[in-house]
Amino acid sequence: QRLGMSMPEYVIGGMDLNFREALYHAGRAMDSAGIKWAILSAFRDDYRQSLASGYKASARNSLHGGSVRTGGYGHGRAVDLTSTDEDPEAVWNWVDAHGAKFGLRRPMPGTDPGHVQSRGDWHKLAAAFRQARIKSAQINEATGTAARTKLIASASR
């Protein structure tokens, strides 16, 4: 409230743009595979990191974002994923099997199974995903505009 943002805006906006892009594409792929996934936790500032319970990084060392390690707000590159049904294992198994294609990994499957973070050349992967998404949107926009123009022209005859 103090920042004038809703909680979803705050926690999603606190993630690194490239990490969000990679996560978006991984999410679309999970959707296509019929995996019912959800983000349990995304960006956490140092205060919220200190409140988190269970296995976790120290407040100033978390990849979730509000830390010296990442550079603070807008640089989070970790999320906790779960499932919207009773089986989070399906989400975690999918990330284990396909996450590398999106620059994602589960570094601690035994101690913190839902924790997913960036891996490898995730910046380059995200840039390629972004370019493909933008190109697809431009093609869809051009095709949609041409189709609408054709439809309007035929209706006016």
MARVO-964487 format. One record per atom (N, C-alpha, C): chain; x, y, z; atom name. Coordinates in steps of 0.1 Angstrom, whole numbers, plus 5000, padded with zeros to 4 digits. Atoms other than C-alpha are relative to their C-alpha. Example, Ala and Ser with C-alpha at 12.3 -4.5 7.8 and 13.67 -1.06 7.14 Angstrom:
REM residues 2
[rec 'A' [5009 4988 5000] 'N'] [rec 'A' [5123 4955 5078] 'CA'] [rec 'A' [5009 5012 5000] 'C'] [rec 'A' [4991 4989 5000] 'N'] [rec 'A' [5137 4989 5071] 'CA'] [rec 'A' [4992 5011 5008] 'C'] 
REM end
This chain:
REM residues 157
[rec 'A' [5008 4988 5000] 'N'] [rec 'A' [5000 5000 5000] 'CA'] [rec 'A' [5009 5013 5000] 'C'] [rec 'A' [4991 4989 4999] 'N'] [rec 'A' [5028 5023 5009] 'CA'] [rec 'A' [5006 5004 4986] 'C'] [rec 'A' [4995 4997 5013] 'N'] [rec 'A' [5041 5021 4973] 'CA'] [rec 'A' [4990 5002 4989] 'C'] [rec 'A' [5011 4998 5009] 'N'] [rec 'A' [5007 5024 4957] 'CA'] [rec 'A' [4998 4989 4990] 'C'] [rec 'A' [5001 5011 5008] 'N'] [rec 'A' [5008 4989 4943] 'CA'] [rec 'A' [4992 4989 5007] 'C'] [rec 'A' [5006 5012 4994] 'N'] [rec 'A' [4987 4958 4948] 'CA'] [rec 'A' [5011 4990 5003] 'C'] [rec 'A' [4990 5010 4997] 'N'] [rec 'A' [5005 4928 4962] 'CA'] [rec 'A' [5005 4992 4987] 'C'] [rec 'A' [4995 5006 5013] 'N'] [rec 'A' [5005 4910 4928] 'CA'] [rec 'A' [5009 5009 4992] 'C'] [rec 'A' [4992 4990 5008] 'N'] [rec 'A' [5019 4941 4911] 'CA'] [rec 'A' [5014 5001 5006] 'C'] [rec 'A' [4988 4999 4992] 'N'] [rec 'A' [5046 4943 4938] 'CA'] [rec 'A' [5009 4988 4998] 'C'] [rec 'A' [4992 5012 5001] 'N'] [rec 'A' [5058 4907 4937] 'CA'] [rec 'A' [5004 4996 4986] 'C'] [rec 'A' [4997 5004 5013] 'N'] [rec 'A' [5056 4902 4900] 'CA'] [rec 'A' [5009 5011 4994] 'C'] [rec 'A' [4992 4989 5005] 'N'] [rec 'A' [5071 4937 4892] 'CA'] [rec 'A' [5014 5000 5006] 'C'] [rec 'A' [4987 5001 4993] 'N'] [rec 'A' [5100 4929 4916] 'CA'] [rec 'A' [5009 4990 4993] 'C'] [rec 'A' [4992 5009 5007] 'N'] [rec 'A' [5112 4902 4893] 'CA'] [rec 'A' [5007 5006 4989] 'C'] [rec 'A' [4992 4996 5012] 'N'] [rec 'A' [5139 4907 4867] 'CA'] [rec 'A' [4992 4998 4988] 'C'] [rec 'A' [5008 5001 5013] 'N'] [rec 'A' [5123 4914 4833] 'CA'] [rec 'A' [5004 4987 4992] 'C'] [rec 'A' [4996 5012 5008] 'N'] [rec 'A' [5143 4886 4817] 'CA'] [rec 'A' [4995 4987 5007] 'C'] [rec 'A' [5005 5011 4992] 'N'] [rec 'A' [5134 4862 4845] 'CA'] [rec 'A' [4985 4998 4998] 'C'] [rec 'A' [5015 5000 5002] 'N'] [rec 'A' [5097 4871 4841] 'CA'] [rec 'A' [4997 4994 4986] 'C'] [rec 'A' [5002 5005 5014] 'N'] [rec 'A' [5100 4865 4803] 'CA'] [rec 'A' [5002 4985 4999] 'C'] [rec 'A' [4997 5015 5000] 'N'] [rec 'A' [5115 4830 4808] 'CA'] [rec 'A' [4989 4993 5008] 'C'] [rec 'A' [5011 5006 4992] 'N'] [rec 'A' [5089 4822 4835] 'CA'] [rec 'A' [4987 5000 4993] 'C'] [rec 'A' [5012 4999 5008] 'N'] [rec 'A' [5061 4834 4812] 'CA'] [rec 'A' [4999 4989 4990] 'C'] [rec 'A' [4999 5010 5011] 'N'] [rec 'A' [5072 4811 4784] 'CA'] [rec 'A' [4999 4986 5007] 'C'] [rec 'A' [5001 5013 4993] 'N'] [rec 'A' [5077 4782 4809] 'CA'] [rec 'A' [4986 4997 5004] 'C'] [rec 'A' [5014 5002 4996] 'N'] [rec 'A' [5042 4788 4822] 'CA'] [rec 'A' [4991 4997 4989] 'C'] [rec 'A' [5008 5003 5011] 'N'] [rec 'A' [5027 4788 4788] 'CA'] [rec 'A' [5002 4985 4996] 'C'] [rec 'A' [4998 5014 5003] 'N'] [rec 'A' [5044 4755 4781] 'CA'] [rec 'A' [4994 4990 5010] 'C'] [rec 'A' [5007 5008 4990] 'N'] [rec 'A' [5031 4741 4814] 'CA'] [rec 'A' [4985 4999 4997] 'C'] [rec 'A' [5015 4999 5003] 'N'] [rec 'A' [4996 4753 4805] 'CA'] [rec 'A' [4997 4990 4988] 'C'] [rec 'A' [5002 5009 5012] 'N'] [rec 'A' [5000 4735 4771] 'CA'] [rec 'A' [5001 4985 5003] 'C'] [rec 'A' [4998 5014 4995] 'N'] [rec 'A' [5011 4703 4789] 'CA'] [rec 'A' [4989 4996 5010] 'C'] [rec 'A' [5011 5003 4991] 'N'] [rec 'A' [4980 4705 4811] 'CA'] [rec 'A' [5005 5000 5015] 'C'] [rec 'A' [4995 4999 4987] 'N'] [rec 'A' [5001 4712 4842] 'CA'] [rec 'A' [4993 5012 5007] 'C'] [rec 'A' [5007 4989 4993] 'N'] [rec 'A' [4981 4733 4867] 'CA'] [rec 'A' [5010 5006 5011] 'C'] [rec 'A' [4989 4994 4992] 'N'] [rec 'A' [5008 4756 4882] 'CA'] [rec 'A' [4996 5013 5005] 'C'] [rec 'A' [5002 4987 4994] 'N'] [rec 'A' [5009 4787 4904] 'CA'] [rec 'A' [5013 5005 5006] 'C'] [rec 'A' [4989 4994 4993] 'N'] [rec 'A' [5034 4811 4918] 'CA'] [rec 'A' [4996 5001 5015] 'C'] [rec 'A' [5002 4999 4986] 'N'] [rec 'A' [5035 4807 4956] 'CA'] [rec 'A' [5007 5012 5006] 'C'] [rec 'A' [4992 4988 4995] 'N'] [rec 'A' [5061 4834 4962] 'CA'] [rec 'A' [5009 5004 4988] 'C'] [rec 'A' [4991 4994 5011] 'N'] [rec 'A' [5080 4857 4938] 'CA'] [rec 'A' [5010 5010 5007] 'C'] [rec 'A' [4990 4990 4994] 'N'] [rec 'A' [5099 4889 4948] 'CA'] [rec 'A' [4997 5001 5015] 'C'] [rec 'A' [5001 4997 4985] 'N'] [rec 'A' [5105 4893 4985] 'CA'] [rec 'A' [5011 5010 5003] 'C'] [rec 'A' [4990 4991 4995] 'N'] [rec 'A' [5122 4923 5000] 'CA'] [rec 'A' [5007 4994 5012] 'C'] [rec 'A' [4993 5006 4989] 'N'] [rec 'A' [5147 4917 5028] 'CA'] [rec 'A' [4992 4998 5012] 'C'] [rec 'A' [5009 5001 4988] 'N'] [rec 'A' [5121 4923 5055] 'CA'] [rec 'A' [4991 4987 4998] 'C'] [rec 'A' [5009 5012 5002] 'N'] [rec 'A' [5097 4897 5040] 'CA'] [rec 'A' [5009 4987 5000] 'C'] [rec 'A' [4991 5012 4999] 'N'] [rec 'A' [5127 4873 5035] 'CA'] [rec 'A' [5003 4996 5014] 'C'] [rec 'A' [4997 5003 4986] 'N'] [rec 'A' [5135 4876 5072] 'CA'] [rec 'A' [4988 4994 5007] 'C'] [rec 'A' [5012 5006 4994] 'N'] [rec 'A' [5099 4867 5080] 'CA'] [rec 'A' [4997 4986 4995] 'C'] [rec 'A' [5003 5014 5006] 'N'] [rec 'A' [5098 4836 5057] 'CA'] [rec 'A' [5005 4989 5009] 'C'] [rec 'A' [4996 5011 4992] 'N'] [rec 'A' [5100 4803 5075] 'CA'] [rec 'A' [5005 4989 4992] 'C'] [rec 'A' [4995 5012 5007] 'N'] [rec 'A' [5116 4770 5067] 'CA'] [rec 'A' [5014 5003 4994] 'C'] [rec 'A' [4987 4999 5006] 'N'] [rec 'A' [5147 4765 5046] 'CA'] [rec 'A' [5000 5012 4991] 'C'] [rec 'A' [4999 4987 5008] 'N'] [rec 'A' [5157 4799 5031] 'CA'] [rec 'A' [5014 5006 5001] 'C'] [rec 'A' [4987 4992 5000] 'N'] [rec 'A' [5186 4822 5022] 'CA'] [rec 'A' [4998 5011 5011] 'C'] [rec 'A' [5001 4989 4991] 'N'] [rec 'A' [5195 4849 5046] 'CA'] [rec 'A' [4994 5012 4993] 'C'] [rec 'A' [5007 4988 5006] 'N'] [rec 'A' [5177 4883 5041] 'CA'] [rec 'A' [5008 5007 4989] 'C'] [rec 'A' [4992 4992 5010] 'N'] [rec 'A' [5206 4899 5022] 'CA'] [rec 'A' [5006 4991 4989] 'C'] [rec 'A' [4994 5009 5010] 'N'] [rec 'A' [5214 4868 5001] 'CA'] [rec 'A' [4990 4992 4992] 'C'] [rec 'A' [5011 5007 5007] 'N'] [rec 'A' [5181 4858 4985] 'CA'] [rec 'A' [4999 5004 4986] 'C'] [rec 'A' [5003 4998 5014] 'N'] [rec 'A' [5176 4854 4948] 'CA'] [rec 'A' [4986 5005 4997] 'C'] [rec 'A' [5014 4995 5002] 'N'] [rec 'A' [5140 4863 4953] 'CA'] [rec 'A' [5000 5015 4998] 'C'] [rec 'A' [4998 4986 5005] 'N'] [rec 'A' [5152 4899 4949] 'CA'] [rec 'A' [5003 5011 5009] 'C'] [rec 'A' [4998 4988 4992] 'N'] [rec 'A' [5153 4923 4978] 'CA'] [rec 'A' [5013 5000 5007] 'C'] [rec 'A' [4987 5002 4993] 'N'] [rec 'A' [5189 4917 4985] 'CA'] [rec 'A' [5012 5007 4993] 'C'] [rec 'A' [4987 4996 5006] 'N'] [rec 'A' [5224 4929 4980] 'CA'] [rec 'A' [5004 4991 4989] 'C'] [rec 'A' [4996 5010 5010] 'N'] [rec 'A' [5229 4897 4960] 'CA'] [rec 'A' [4995 5003 4986] 'C'] [rec 'A' [5006 4998 5013] 'N'] [rec 'A' [5205 4907 4932] 'CA'] [rec 'A' [4999 5014 4996] 'C'] [rec 'A' [5001 4986 5004] 'N'] [rec 'A' [5204 4945 4933] 'CA'] [rec 'A' [4987 5006 5004] 'C'] [rec 'A' [5012 4994 4994] 'N'] [rec 'A' [5170 4949 4950] 'CA'] [rec 'A' [4988 4999 4990] 'C'] [rec 'A' [5013 5001 5007] 'N'] [rec 'A' [5136 4956 4935] 'CA'] [rec 'A' [5002 5001 4985] 'C'] [rec 'A' [4999 5001 5014] 'N'] [rec 'A' [5132 4947 4899] 'CA'] [rec 'A' [5010 4990 4995] 'C'] [rec 'A' [4989 5009 5003] 'N'] [rec 'A' [5160 4921 4900] 'CA'] [rec 'A' [4998 4986 5005] 'C'] [rec 'A' [5003 5013 4995] 'N'] [rec 'A' [5144 4891 4916] 'CA'] [rec 'A' [5001 4989 4989] 'C'] [rec 'A' [4999 5010 5010] 'N'] [rec 'A' [5153 4859 4898] 'CA'] [rec 'A' [4998 4986 5006] 'C'] [rec 'A' [5004 5012 4994] 'N'] [rec 'A' [5137 4832 4919] 'CA'] [rec 'A' [4985 5000 5004] 'C'] [rec 'A' [5014 5001 4996] 'N'] [rec 'A' [5101 4820 4925] 'CA'] [rec 'A' [4998 4987 5008] 'C'] [rec 'A' [5004 5013 4995] 'N'] [rec 'A' [5085 4793 4945] 'CA'] [rec 'A' [4987 4996 4993] 'C'] [rec 'A' [5012 5005 5008] 'N'] [rec 'A' [5061 4772 4923] 'CA'] [rec 'A' [4993 4989 5007] 'C'] [rec 'A' [5008 5010 4995] 'N'] [rec 'A' [5033 4750 4933] 'CA'] [rec 'A' [4990 4996 4990] 'C'] [rec 'A' [5011 5005 5009] 'N'] [rec 'A' [5002 4734 4918] 'CA'] [rec 'A' [4987 5006 5005] 'C'] [rec 'A' [5014 4996 4996] 'N'] [rec 'A' [4966 4746 4918] 'CA'] [rec 'A' [4992 4989 5004] 'C'] [rec 'A' [5007 5011 4995] 'N'] [rec 'A' [4955 4711 4924] 'CA'] [rec 'A' [5008 4993 5011] 'C'] [rec 'A' [4993 5006 4989] 'N'] [rec 'A' [4968 4686 4950] 'CA'] [rec 'A' [5014 4995 4998] 'C'] [rec 'A' [4988 5007 5004] 'N'] [rec 'A' [4999 4675 4932] 'CA'] [rec 'A' [5011 5010 4996] 'C'] [rec 'A' [4989 4991 5005] 'N'] [rec 'A' [5028 4700 4932] 'CA'] [rec 'A' [5012 4992 4994] 'C'] [rec 'A' [4990 5008 5006] 'N'] [rec 'A' [5051 4671 4922] 'CA'] [rec 'A' [5000 5001 4985] 'C'] [rec 'A' [5001 4999 5014] 'N'] [rec 'A' [5038 4674 4887] 'CA'] [rec 'A' [5007 5013 4994] 'C'] [rec 'A' [4993 4988 5004] 'N'] [rec 'A' [5050 4710 4885] 'CA'] [rec 'A' [5015 4999 5001] 'C'] [rec 'A' [4986 5001 4997] 'N'] [rec 'A' [5083 4703 4900] 'CA'] [rec 'A' [5007 4990 4990] 'C'] [rec 'A' [4994 5010 5009] 'N'] [rec 'A' [5089 4672 4878] 'CA'] [rec 'A' [5001 5007 4986] 'C'] [rec 'A' [5000 4993 5013] 'N'] [rec 'A' [5080 4694 4847] 'CA'] [rec 'A' [5012 5009 5000] 'C'] [rec 'A' [4988 4991 4999] 'N'] [rec 'A' [5106 4720 4858] 'CA'] [rec 'A' [5013 4992 4999] 'C'] [rec 'A' [4988 5009 5001] 'N'] [rec 'A' [5132 4692 4863] 'CA'] [rec 'A' [5002 4995 4985] 'C'] [rec 'A' [4999 5006 5014] 'N'] [rec 'A' [5125 4678 4828] 'CA'] [rec 'A' [5002 5011 4989] 'C'] [rec 'A' [5000 4990 5011] 'N'] [rec 'A' [5120 4710 4808] 'CA'] [rec 'A' [5006 5014 5004] 'C'] [rec 'A' [4996 4986 4995] 'N'] [rec 'A' [5133 4740 4829] 'CA'] [rec 'A' [5012 5005 4993] 'C'] [rec 'A' [4988 4995 5006] 'N'] [rec 'A' [5167 4742 4812] 'CA'] [rec 'A' [4997 5007 4987] 'C'] [rec 'A' [5004 4994 5013] 'N'] [rec 'A' [5150 4751 4779] 'CA'] [rec 'A' [4996 5015 5002] 'C'] [rec 'A' [5005 4987 4997] 'N'] [rec 'A' [5137 4782 4797] 'CA'] [rec 'A' [5010 5008 5009] 'C'] [rec 'A' [4990 4994 4991] 'N'] [rec 'A' [5168 4790 4818] 'CA'] [rec 'A' [4996 4999 5014] 'C'] [rec 'A' [5005 5002 4986] 'N'] [rec 'A' [5152 4776 4850] 'CA'] [rec 'A' [5005 4987 5005] 'C'] [rec 'A' [4996 5012 4994] 'N'] [rec 'A' [5162 4751 4875] 'CA'] [rec 'A' [4995 4999 5015] 'C'] [rec 'A' [5003 5002 4985] 'N'] [rec 'A' [5153 4737 4910] 'CA'] [rec 'A' [5013 4995 5006] 'C'] [rec 'A' [4987 5004 4995] 'N'] [rec 'A' [5186 4737 4928] 'CA'] [rec 'A' [5000 4992 5013] 'C'] [rec 'A' [5001 5007 4987] 'N'] [rec 'A' [5173 4722 4961] 'CA'] [rec 'A' [4988 4991 5000] 'C'] [rec 'A' [5012 5008 5000] 'N'] [rec 'A' [5147 4696 4952] 'CA'] [rec 'A' [4996 4993 5013] 'C'] [rec 'A' [5003 5007 4988] 'N'] [rec 'A' [5150 4678 4985] 'CA'] [rec 'A' [4996 5010 5011] 'C'] [rec 'A' [5002 4991 4989] 'N'] [rec 'A' [5151 4707 5009] 'CA'] [rec 'A' [4990 5012 4998] 'C'] [rec 'A' [5010 4989 5003] 'N'] [rec 'A' [5131 4734 4991] 'CA'] [rec 'A' [4995 4997 4986] 'C'] [rec 'A' [5004 5005 5014] 'N'] [rec 'A' [5113 4716 4962] 'CA'] [rec 'A' [4993 5010 4991] 'C'] [rec 'A' [5007 4990 5008] 'N'] [rec 'A' [5092 4746 4951] 'CA'] [rec 'A' [5009 5011 4994] 'C'] [rec 'A' [4991 4988 5004] 'N'] [rec 'A' [5122 4770 4947] 'CA'] [rec 'A' [5005 4998 4986] 'C'] [rec 'A' [4995 5000 5014] 'N'] [rec 'A' [5129 4777 4910] 'CA'] [rec 'A' [5008 5013 4998] 'C'] [rec 'A' [4992 4988 5003] 'N'] [rec 'A' [5156 4801 4899] 'CA'] [rec 'A' [5007 4999 4987] 'C'] [rec 'A' [4994 4999 5013] 'N'] [rec 'A' [5175 4812 4869] 'CA'] [rec 'A' [5012 4990 4999] 'C'] [rec 'A' [4989 5009 5002] 'N'] [rec 'A' [5202 4790 4854] 'CA'] [rec 'A' [5007 5003 4987] 'C'] [rec 'A' [4993 4999 5013] 'N'] [rec 'A' [5229 4792 4827] 'CA'] [rec 'A' [4998 5014 4993] 'C'] [rec 'A' [5001 4988 5008] 'N'] [rec 'A' [5224 4817 4799] 'CA'] [rec 'A' [4986 5005 4999] 'C'] [rec 'A' [5014 4996 4999] 'N'] [rec 'A' [5189 4827 4810] 'CA'] [rec 'A' [4997 5014 4994] 'C'] [rec 'A' [5002 4987 5007] 'N'] [rec 'A' [5194 4863 4798] 'CA'] [rec 'A' [4999 4999 4985] 'C'] [rec 'A' [5000 5002 5014] 'N'] [rec 'A' [5201 4852 4763] 'CA'] [rec 'A' [4987 4993 4995] 'C'] [rec 'A' [5012 5008 5003] 'N'] [rec 'A' [5172 4827 4763] 'CA'] [rec 'A' [4988 5010 5001] 'C'] [rec 'A' [5011 4991 4998] 'N'] [rec 'A' [5148 4854 4776] 'CA'] [rec 'A' [5000 5010 4989] 'C'] [rec 'A' [5000 4990 5011] 'N'] [rec 'A' [5159 4879 4749] 'CA'] [rec 'A' [4995 4993 4988] 'C'] [rec 'A' [5005 5007 5012] 'N'] [rec 'A' [5152 4852 4722] 'CA'] [rec 'A' [4985 4998 5002] 'C'] [rec 'A' [5014 5001 4998] 'N'] [rec 'A' [5118 4845 4738] 'CA'] [rec 'A' [4993 5013 4998] 'C'] [rec 'A' [5006 4987 5002] 'N'] [rec 'A' [5110 4882 4739] 'CA'] [rec 'A' [4999 5004 4985] 'C'] [rec 'A' [5000 4997 5014] 'N'] [rec 'A' [5119 4887 4703] 'CA'] [rec 'A' [4990 4992 4992] 'C'] [rec 'A' [5010 5009 5007] 'N'] [rec 'A' [5098 4857 4692] 'CA'] [rec 'A' [4986 5004 5004] 'C'] [rec 'A' [5013 4996 4995] 'N'] [rec 'A' [5069 4869 4713] 'CA'] [rec 'A' [4996 5013 4993] 'C'] [rec 'A' [5003 4987 5007] 'N'] [rec 'A' [5071 4905 4698] 'CA'] [rec 'A' [4997 4997 4985] 'C'] [rec 'A' [5002 5003 5014] 'N'] [rec 'A' [5074 4891 4663] 'CA'] [rec 'A' [4987 4994 4998] 'C'] [rec 'A' [5013 5007 5001] 'N'] [rec 'A' [5044 4868 4668] 'CA'] [rec 'A' [4989 5010 5002] 'C'] [rec 'A' [5010 4989 4997] 'N'] [rec 'A' [5024 4898 4682] 'CA'] [rec 'A' [4999 5009 4988] 'C'] [rec 'A' [5001 4992 5012] 'N'] [rec 'A' [5033 4919 4652] 'CA'] [rec 'A' [4994 4993 4988] 'C'] [rec 'A' [5006 5007 5010] 'N'] [rec 'A' [5024 4892 4628] 'CA'] [rec 'A' [4985 4998 5002] 'C'] [rec 'A' [5014 5001 4996] 'N'] [rec 'A' [4991 4886 4646] 'CA'] [rec 'A' [4992 5013 4998] 'C'] [rec 'A' [5006 4987 5002] 'N'] [rec 'A' [4984 4923 4646] 'CA'] [rec 'A' [4998 5003 4985] 'C'] [rec 'A' [5001 4997 5014] 'N'] [rec 'A' [4991 4927 4609] 'CA'] [rec 'A' [4990 4991 4993] 'C'] [rec 'A' [5010 5010 5006] 'N'] [rec 'A' [4971 4895 4600] 'CA'] [rec 'A' [4986 5004 5005] 'C'] [rec 'A' [5013 4996 4994] 'N'] [rec 'A' [4942 4906 4623] 'CA'] [rec 'A' [4995 5013 4993] 'C'] [rec 'A' [5004 4988 5006] 'N'] [rec 'A' [4942 4941 4608] 'CA'] [rec 'A' [4996 4998 4985] 'C'] [rec 'A' [5003 5003 5014] 'N'] [rec 'A' [4943 4928 4572] 'CA'] [rec 'A' [4986 4992 4999] 'C'] [rec 'A' [5012 5008 5000] 'N'] [rec 'A' [4915 4903 4581] 'CA'] [rec 'A' [4988 5009 5003] 'C'] [rec 'A' [5011 4991 4997] 'N'] [rec 'A' [4894 4930 4597] 'CA'] [rec 'A' [4997 5010 4989] 'C'] [rec 'A' [5002 4990 5011] 'N'] [rec 'A' [4899 4954 4568] 'CA'] [rec 'A' [4992 4992 4988] 'C'] [rec 'A' [5006 5008 5011] 'N'] [rec 'A' [4889 4926 4543] 'CA'] [rec 'A' [4985 4998 5004] 'C'] [rec 'A' [5014 5002 4996] 'N'] [rec 'A' [4858 4918 4564] 'CA'] [rec 'A' [4991 5013 4999] 'C'] [rec 'A' [5007 4987 5001] 'N'] [rec 'A' [4848 4955 4566] 'CA'] [rec 'A' [4997 5003 4986] 'C'] [rec 'A' [5002 4997 5014] 'N'] [rec 'A' [4853 4959 4529] 'CA'] [rec 'A' [4990 4992 4994] 'C'] [rec 'A' [5010 5009 5006] 'N'] [rec 'A' [4832 4929 4520] 'CA'] [rec 'A' [4986 5003 5006] 'C'] [rec 'A' [5013 4996 4994] 'N'] [rec 'A' [4805 4940 4544] 'CA'] [rec 'A' [4994 5013 4995] 'C'] [rec 'A' [5005 4987 5005] 'N'] [rec 'A' [4803 4975 4529] 'CA'] [rec 'A' [4995 4999 4985] 'C'] [rec 'A' [5003 5001 5015] 'N'] [rec 'A' [4797 4962 4493] 'CA'] [rec 'A' [4985 4998 4999] 'C'] 
REM end
